[in-house]
């Protein structure tokens, strides 16, 4: 089970009634940001690109920037992976939040 450190951002402009998840850092327009750990689905992994950004890799070998593939589910609270395999083939997998991570 792979966990990633992320931020749950609240009060983001144009998304005030939902939680906006980010990985690289706190959202610049958030009123409040909370540190959380998100549990990736089985067989999904992480890596880092040459400039230090977190990447998420699917079981079939496709890779995305973490902030590009993590979004908020329709309930407005749950983090999810959200990606396209083709222009018309969209996939979404809800993820769970573990506990917040300690300050480093």
N, C-alpha and C positions, 0 to 999 in steps of 0.2 A: 504494500500500500504506500503510494507516494503522496506526500503532503507538500504543499507549497505555501510560502508566506505571502500574504496579500493584505489588502486594506478594504474594509467595508466603509464606503463613503456615503454620508447622509446629507441631505439638503443641497445636492448638486443642482445648479440652475437647469431648468427644463426637465428635471427628473426628481423633483422635490419629494414625490410620494413613493420613491423606490430606492433601494440600495444599489449603488454603483460600485462594482468591484474592480480594483486595479492591482497590479502586481509590482510595477516599477517604482511606485511611490504613491503618496496621498494625492487624491484628485485636487487640482488647483482651485476648483470652485466649490469644494465641499465645506459645509458648515462644521461638520464633525467627521473625523476619520478614526476607525477602530482597527487595530491589528487583529487579523484572524488567520487561521490555517485552513486551507481548503484541501479536501481529500480528492485526489484524482481517481478516475475509474481504473479498475484493474487493467494492467498491461499498457497504460499510458505512462510516459516517462518525461523527464525534464532534462534539459541540457542548457548550455550557455553559448551564445554566438561570440564572435571575435571581439565585439565591443562590450561584452559583459551583460547583455540582455538575456532574460530567461526565455527559453524556447520550450514548447510543449510538443511532444511527438506522439502521434497516434500509433496504435498497434500495426497499422499497415505501412508505417514508415514516413508518413507525411508530417511536416514540421511547420509550426506557426509561432510567431511572437506570442508570448503568454497574454499580453494586454489586447491582442487582436482576436483571440479565440475565447476569452473568458467574458461572459456577459451576465445579465440578470434574467432569470426565468420570468415567465408571465405573471407569477404571483407577486413580483416586485421585491422579493426578499432572498430567494435562493440563487446561489451562483450556478452557472451552467457553462458547459463547453458549447460553442455555437460556431459551426463552420460549414462551408460549401465544398462538395467534391466536384461539382460542375456548376455551371450557371443556374441550373434548376434543381440540383440535388442538395438540399439543406439538411443538416443533422444537428440535433440538440441532445445533450446528456446532462441531466441535473446532477449536481455534486453536493456533498455534505460539508458543513463547516465543522472543523474540529475545535479545539480551544484556542484562544488568542495566544500569540507568542510573546515571550518576555522581551523587554527592552534590551537592546544590545549595546 
